[in-house]
Amino acid sequence: MTEKIDNIKIHRTLTLSGGGIKIAAMFPFLIELEERTGKSISELFPIMAGASAGALAAALLTIPKEPGSKEAKYSAKEAFEIFKSSASGIFPDTFLGSVKQIFTHKHSQKPLKELLEKYISDNRMDSPTSRLIISVNDLTTNGTGLKIFDSFHGYGPHVKLKDVLLATTAAPTYFKPVIGPTYAYADGGLDTNRPENEVLKLLKKGYLHKEQNHIRKEKTLTREEQKEILDHTMVCAINFSNDLEPTNSIPKIGFDGVIGWLVKGKLINRLMTNKEASSTAEAKNDLPGKDEFFEIGLPITKETESLDNASPENIAKLEEIGRKYVAENSEQIQRLCDTLIDNLNKEQAANQTVELIDENFEEDENIENNNEAINKTIAQALDSDDEGFEEDPEYEKDELLNDIKKFLNAFSKQNPTLKTDIDNFLQKAENYTLEEIKECIISFEQASSKWQSEPNNLDVFSSCSMEALKEDIITLEGEEHTDNVPGYNEIVA
């Protein structure tokens, strides 16, 4: 229902490209967003997607503070410190590693596993505070190539986030694939290093809400239905813009061919950037409106293009690239922040309105269900044939007033803030005649209409009566629930 109100961008999406150590350049921008808005990245973006190391960054930003919490455990600044402190262990700079890369994977996965165990722990795939979408690549001949892990997909408890991250960061020749009985998962950046288009594909299929069943039913939406979803979507894509001279040269077999491609990382870089432009172009085509697609293009130079140069000097250069981008694009970043906060505030206000409407519907339903029982009880209380009422009006008044007191005393225990009003009313009621007390006893329907119309001169307890309208039938203190007790559960106005 929220998306129907004021064209709110409820599908606010952040996508993080893969790039190994290069994602260090992303963090100054992410930190800037949090500082300008006063919100966590997870609060700003209900959907986050990443490939390869970008998925690792997205996961760190969406790990819950505690199980079931919607508050992220790490800020962007904290996530950056985690990444920097772990980078040299994940990507050690050794000559042996480069030689080893010719024959097998260059780096051990042990340091990466230790990072995931320490910071991701046993969080499940459905644990993140935002919807988290991660791409991996299935290298088996029976595999479909691209594999999307979506935290809204209804995975079982055995699917751990750290295992998915180990798969999406397994860049061929750098880390070994994650192999199972029917799959061999490798770096998600091989098929979709820029994941923005894959997110839009999921949204256009109508996969908008968290599912309980892992078997996802195929959906076919009309163009109009897809357009309505996209009208409530915005994407901020953090990509790398390679500031390198284009080349048409064909690598030759030999030292400058196979070995050069592998050792210098050219092969993986080429594979990871192969579909980037088309992915971004398709996303822009889906989101042509103003402030619907924000691309953060971080300029990577030849000296910072390495996927695994984790030296302090290189990380400092990458961090400076991010800082420089923030300084030179302050106006665009502020526009993004304003757009995010505006839509976040509208969404929260709309959700509060919807919750209030839902509560009113529930109250109306309870009133309708309980109306017959309440009116029956009231009728019994007013029945002049009941024993003792006909013989003595004062006795009838005392009995009726005692039942009212029992109800209101039980009610005041559940609503202590109204105790003073209740006591004042009961004190005044002592001086009422029997007929005046009977006039105070009304049904739920009468109470509701009475509250909305002009107050009665005996309506000394209106605030309490409206609270009573929200209550289910309450057993009077010291009595068992029975419909035979005169005056049981009257609503007093």
C-alpha positions in Angstrom: 0.0 0.0 0.0 2.9 2.4 0.7 3.9 2.5 -2.9 0.5 3.9 -3.9 1.1 7.1 -1.9 2.8 10.1 -3.5 5.0 8.0 -5.9 7.5 7.2 -3.1 10.7 5.5 -4.1 10.5 2.6 -1.8 12.9 0.4 -3.8 15.9 2.5 -3.0 18.9 0.4 -4.2 22.6 0.6 -3.7 24.8 -1.5 -6.0 28.5 -2.1 -5.4 30.7 -3.3 -8.3 33.4 -5.9 -7.8 37.0 -5.0 -8.0 39.1 -6.7 -5.2 41.1 -4.2 -3.3 39.8 -1.3 -5.5 36.6 -1.2 -3.4 38.7 0.8 -0.9 37.9 3.8 -3.1 34.1 3.3 -2.4 34.2 3.9 1.3 34.9 7.6 1.4 31.7 8.1 -0.6 29.7 5.8 1.7 31.1 7.5 4.8 30.1 10.9 3.3 26.5 9.7 2.7 26.2 8.6 6.4 27.7 11.8 7.7 25.4 14.1 5.6 22.2 12.2 6.2 22.8 11.1 9.8 21.4 7.7 8.7 23.2 4.3 8.2 23.6 3.0 4.6 21.2 0.2 5.5 18.5 2.7 6.5 19.0 4.7 3.4 18.9 1.7 1.0 16.3 -1.1 1.7 18.0 -3.0 -1.2 21.7 -3.6 -1.5 23.5 -5.7 -4.1 27.1 -6.5 -4.8 29.5 -8.6 -6.8 32.8 -10.1 -5.6 34.4 -7.7 -3.1 31.5 -5.3 -3.6 29.2 -8.0 -2.0 31.6 -8.2 0.9 31.3 -4.5 1.5 27.5 -4.7 1.2 27.4 -7.6 3.7 29.4 -5.7 6.3 27.0 -2.8 6.0 23.9 -4.9 6.5 25.0 -7.3 9.3 22.4 -6.9 12.1 23.6 -5.5 15.5 21.9 -8.6 17.1 19.8 -11.4 15.7 16.5 -10.1 14.3 17.5 -6.5 14.6 17.0 -4.0 11.8 19.9 -1.9 13.0 23.2 -2.4 11.2 26.1 -3.5 13.3 28.8 -1.5 11.4 28.9 2.0 10.1 30.6 2.7 6.7 33.6 4.0 8.6 33.8 0.9 10.7 33.4 -1.4 7.7 36.3 0.4 6.0 38.5 -0.1 9.0 37.7 -3.8 8.9 38.5 -4.0 5.2 41.8 -2.1 5.6 43.0 -4.1 8.5 42.3 -7.4 6.8 43.4 -6.5 3.2 47.1 -7.3 3.6 46.3 -10.8 5.0 43.8 -11.6 2.2 46.1 -10.3 -0.6 49.7 -10.9 0.6 52.4 -9.4 -1.7 54.8 -12.3 -2.4 56.7 -13.2 -5.5 55.9 -16.9 -4.9 52.2 -16.0 -5.2 52.6 -14.5 -8.6 54.5 -17.6 -9.8 52.0 -19.9 -8.2 49.2 -18.1 -10.1 50.5 -19.6 -13.4 49.6 -23.1 -12.2 46.9 -22.7 -9.5 45.2 -20.0 -7.4 47.4 -17.2 -6.2 46.1 -16.7 -2.6 45.0 -18.9 0.2 41.4 -18.5 1.3 42.3 -19.0 5.0 42.7 -15.2 5.8 39.4 -14.5 4.0 37.6 -17.2 5.9 38.9 -15.8 9.2 37.6 -12.4 8.3 34.2 -13.8 7.4 34.1 -15.9 10.6 35.0 -13.0 12.8 32.7 -10.3 11.3 30.0 -12.2 9.4 29.9 -15.1 11.9 26.9 -17.4 11.5 24.5 -14.9 10.1 22.2 -16.6 7.6 21.5 -15.5 4.1 18.2 -14.0 5.3 19.7 -12.1 8.2 20.8 -8.8 6.7 19.1 -5.6 7.7 18.5 -4.7 4.0 17.5 -7.0 1.2 20.9 -8.3 0.1 21.5 -9.6 -3.5 24.7 -11.3 -4.3 25.9 -12.7 -7.7 28.1 -15.7 -8.2 29.2 -17.7 -11.2 28.6 -21.5 -11.6 31.6 -22.9 -13.5 30.1 -26.4 -14.0 28.9 -27.5 -17.5 25.4 -28.1 -16.0 25.3 -24.8 -14.3 23.5 -21.8 -15.7 26.5 -19.5 -15.3 25.1 -16.6 -13.3 23.6 -17.5 -10.0 21.8 -14.9 -7.8 21.5 -15.3 -4.1 18.7 -13.1 -2.8 18.0 -12.7 1.0 14.3 -12.5 0.1 14.3 -15.9 -1.5 13.3 -17.9 1.6 16.5 -19.9 2.1 16.8 -22.5 4.9 18.9 -21.9 8.0 21.8 -23.9 6.4 22.5 -21.2 3.8 25.1 -19.1 5.6 26.0 -15.6 4.3 29.8 -16.2 4.8 29.6 -19.2 2.4 27.9 -17.1 -0.3 30.6 -14.4 0.2 33.4 -16.9 -0.1 31.9 -18.0 -3.4 31.3 -14.5 -4.9 34.9 -13.4 -4.0 36.6 -16.5 -5.6 38.2 -14.7 -8.6 39.7 -17.4 -10.8 43.5 -17.6 -10.5 43.3 -15.6 -7.3 41.2 -17.9 -5.1 40.0 -21.4 -5.6 36.3 -22.0 -6.5 33.8 -23.1 -3.8 33.0 -26.6 -4.9 30.0 -28.8 -4.0 28.4 -32.0 -5.3 26.6 -30.2 -8.1 28.3 -26.8 -8.4 31.6 -24.9 -8.6 31.0 -21.3 -7.6 33.4 -18.5 -8.5 33.6 -14.8 -8.6 30.2 -13.1 -9.3 31.9 -10.4 -11.2 32.7 -12.7 -14.1 29.1 -12.5 -15.3 27.8 -9.3 -13.7 30.4 -7.1 -12.1 27.9 -4.3 -12.1 24.8 -5.8 -10.5 22.3 -3.0 -10.9 20.6 -4.6 -13.9 20.2 -7.9 -12.1 18.3 -6.1 -9.2 16.0 -4.5 -11.7 15.3 -7.8 -13.3 14.1 -9.3 -10.0 11.9 -6.3 -9.3 10.4 -6.4 -12.8 9.5 -10.1 -12.2 7.5 -9.0 -9.1 9.8 -10.4 -6.5 9.2 -7.6 -4.0 8.7 -9.2 -0.6 10.5 -11.8 1.5 9.3 -15.3 0.7 9.0 -18.3 3.1 9.5 -21.0 0.4 12.8 -21.4 -1.3 11.1 -22.6 -4.5 10.4 -19.3 -6.2 7.3 -19.2 -8.5 7.9 -17.7 -11.9 5.9 -14.5 -12.4 5.0 -12.8 -15.6 4.1 -9.1 -15.2 2.7 -6.8 -17.8 4.6 -3.8 -19.0 2.2 -1.6 -17.0 2.9 -3.6 -13.8 6.6 -3.4 -14.4 6.4 0.3 -15.0 4.6 0.8 -11.8 7.3 -1.0 -9.9 10.0 1.0 -11.6 8.2 4.2 -10.9 8.9 3.5 -7.2 12.5 2.5 -7.8 15.8 4.5 -7.6 19.4 3.1 -7.9 22.7 4.5 -6.8 25.4 2.4 -8.5 29.0 2.7 -7.4 31.2 1.7 -10.4 34.8 2.0 -11.5 35.5 4.2 -14.5 38.8 2.9 -15.9 40.9 5.9 -17.0 43.1 3.7 -19.2 44.1 3.9 -22.9 42.1 1.5 -25.0 43.9 -1.2 -26.9 43.2 -3.3 -29.9 46.2 -5.5 -29.5 45.6 -9.3 -29.4 47.6 -11.1 -26.7 50.1 -13.6 -28.1 51.0 -17.0 -26.7 54.2 -16.8 -24.8 55.6 -15.0 -21.8 53.7 -11.8 -22.7 50.6 -13.8 -23.6 49.2 -16.4 -21.2 51.6 -15.6 -18.4 51.2 -11.9 -18.8 47.5 -12.1 -18.8 47.4 -14.3 -15.7 50.2 -12.8 -13.6 49.3 -9.2 -14.3 45.6 -9.9 -13.8 44.6 -8.8 -17.3 42.4 -11.9 -18.1 40.2 -11.5 -15.0 40.1 -7.7 -15.4 38.9 -8.1 -19.0 36.3 -10.7 -18.0 35.0 -8.6 -15.2 34.6 -5.5 -17.3 33.3 -7.2 -20.4 29.6 -6.6 -19.7 29.8 -3.6 -17.4 28.8 -0.9 -20.0 25.7 -2.9 -21.2 24.5 -3.6 -17.7 24.6 0.1 -16.7 23.0 1.2 -20.0 20.1 -1.2 -19.5 19.6 0.1 -16.0 19.6 3.7 -17.2 17.0 2.7 -19.8 14.7 1.3 -17.1 15.1 4.4 -14.9 15.2 7.4 -17.3 13.5 9.9 -14.9 15.2 12.6 -12.9 16.9 11.4 -9.8 16.1 7.8 -10.5 19.6 6.6 -11.4 22.7 7.9 -9.8 26.0 6.6 -11.0 29.1 7.1 -8.9 32.0 6.6 -11.4 35.3 6.3 -9.5 38.2 6.9 -11.8 40.8 4.0 -11.6 44.2 4.7 -13.1 46.7 2.3 -14.5 48.7 2.4 -11.2 45.6 1.5 -9.1 43.9 -1.1 -11.4 45.3 -4.1 -9.6 42.8 -6.4 -7.9 45.1 -7.5 -5.1 47.7 -4.8 -4.5 47.0 -4.4 -0.7 50.1 -2.3 0.1 49.4 0.6 2.4 50.5 3.0 -0.4 48.0 1.6 -2.9 45.2 1.6 -0.4 46.0 5.3 0.4 45.8 6.1 -3.3 42.5 4.4 -3.7 41.1 6.2 -0.6 42.3 9.5 -2.1 40.4 8.6 -5.3 37.3 8.3 -3.2 37.9 11.5 -1.3 38.6 13.5 -4.5 35.4 12.3 -6.0 33.4 13.4 -3.0 35.1 16.9 -3.1 34.5 17.3 -6.8 30.9 16.1 -6.9 29.5 17.6 -3.7 26.4 19.1 -5.4 25.4 15.7 -7.0 26.0 13.9 -3.7 23.8 16.4 -1.8 21.1 15.9 -4.4 21.3 12.2 -3.8 21.2 12.7 0.0 18.1 15.0 -0.3 16.4 12.5 -2.6 17.1 9.6 -0.2 16.0 11.4 2.9 12.8 12.8 1.2 11.7 9.4 0.1 12.7 7.8 3.5 10.6 10.3 5.4 7.6 9.9 3.1 7.8 6.1 3.4 7.9 6.2 7.2 5.0 8.6 7.3 3.0 6.5 4.8 3.8 3.3 6.9 2.5 5.0 10.0 -0.7 6.0 8.3 -1.2 2.4 7.0 -0.5 1.0 10.5 -3.1 3.4 12.0 -5.7 2.4 9.3 -4.9 -1.3 10.0 -5.4 -0.8 13.7 -8.7 0.9 13.1 -9.8 -2.0 10.9 -8.9 -4.4 13.6 -10.8 -2.4 16.2 -13.9 -2.3 13.9 -13.7 -6.0 13.5 -13.4 -6.6 17.2 -16.3 -4.3 17.9 -18.4 -6.1 15.3 -17.5 -9.5 16.7 -18.1 -8.6 20.4 -21.1 -6.3 19.8 -23.7 -9.1 20.2 -22.1 -10.4 23.4 -21.8 -6.9 24.9 -25.3 -5.8 24.0 -26.7 -9.1 25.5 -24.9 -8.4 28.8 -26.2 -4.8 28.8 -29.7 -6.0 28.1 -29.4 -8.3 31.1 -28.2 -5.4 33.2 -31.2 -3.3 32.2 -33.8 -6.1 32.4 -36.4 -5.0 35.0 -37.5 -8.6 35.6 -34.1 -9.5 37.1 -34.4 -10.5 40.8 -34.1 -7.7 43.2 -34.4 -4.8 40.7 -38.2 -4.5 40.8 -38.6 -4.6 44.5 -36.2 -1.8 45.5 -34.8 1.0 43.2 -32.0 1.8 45.7 -31.0 -1.9 45.8 -31.0 -2.0 41.9 -28.9 1.2 41.8 -26.4 -0.2 44.3 -26.1 -3.5 42.4 -25.7 -1.8 39.1 -23.1 0.7 40.5 -21.2 -2.2 42.1 -20.9 -4.0 38.8 -19.8 -0.8 37.1 -17.1 -0.3 39.8 -15.8 -3.9 39.3 -15.5 -3.3 35.6 -13.8 0.1 35.9 -11.4 -1.0 38.6 -10.3 -3.9 36.4 -10.1 -1.5 33.5 -8.0 1.0 35.4 -5.4 -1.6 36.3 -4.8 -2.1 32.5 -4.9 1.7 32.0 -3.3 3.3 35.1 -3.0 6.7 33.5 -6.9 6.9 33.6 -7.2 5.9 37.3 -7.8 9.5 38.4 -10.6 10.0 35.8 -12.1 6.7 36.9 -12.1 7.6 40.6 -13.6 11.0 39.9 -16.4 9.4 37.9 -17.2 6.8 40.5 -17.3 9.5 43.2 -19.8 11.5 41.1 -21.8 8.5 40.2 -22.7 7.9 43.9 -25.0 10.9 43.6 -26.6 9.8 40.3 -30.2 8.4 40.3 -30.8 4.9 39.0 -32.1 6.4 35.6 -29.0 8.6 35.3 -26.7 5.5 35.8 -28.7 3.5 33.2 -28.2 6.4 30.8 -24.5 6.0 31.2 -24.6 2.4 30.0 -24.4 2.2 26.2 -23.4 -0.3 23.6 -20.2 -0.1 21.5 -22.1 1.3 18.5 -23.7 4.0 20.7 -20.4 4.8 22.4 -18.6 5.2 19.0 -21.3 7.5 17.6 -21.6 9.4 20.8 -17.9 10.1 20.9 -18.1 11.6 17.4 -21.2 13.7 18.1 -21.9 16.3 20.8 -21.0 15.1 24.3 -23.9 14.3 26.8 -24.0 16.3 30.0 -23.3 13.1 31.9 -20.3 12.3 29.7 -17.8 12.9 32.5 -15.8 9.8 31.6 -15.5 10.1 27.8 -11.7 9.5 27.6 -12.0 6.3 29.5 -15.0 5.1 27.4 -13.0 5.4 24.2 -10.2 3.4 25.7 -12.8 0.8 26.7 -13.9 0.6 23.1 -10.5 -0.8 22.2 -10.6 -3.5 24.9 -11.9 -7.1 24.4 -14.3 -8.4 27.0 -12.5 -8.2 30.3 -13.3 -10.6 33.2 -14.2 -8.6 36.2 -11.8 -8.8 39.1 -12.7 -11.6 41.5 -15.4 -13.1 39.2 -15.5 -15.9 36.7 -16.6 -15.0 33.2 -20.4 -15.5 33.0 -23.1 -13.8 31.1 -25.5 -14.3 34.0 -24.0 -11.6 36.2 -26.1 -8.4 35.8 -24.1 -5.4 34.6 -21.1 -7.6 33.4 -18.7 -5.7 31.2 -20.8 -2.6 30.6 -19.1 0.3 28.7 -19.5 3.5 30.6 -19.6 6.8 28.8 
